[in-house]
């Protein structure tokens, strides 16, 4: 089974948060929680969602 990864620092934040998941959608859902709690972003803009999508990579 392939998996994908996302690192917060790849989006320009000085943050060590990273995760792996089975699908890009899983990572986007979990990233919403992270950005809300850790970075005070209650909603993710379309631009930020695009940046997250572009930063997700296979592992």
Buried (B, 14 or more C-beta within 10 A) or exposed (E): EEEBBBBBEBBEBEBEBEBEBEEBEBBBEBBBEBBEEEEEBEEBEEEBEEBBBEBBEEE
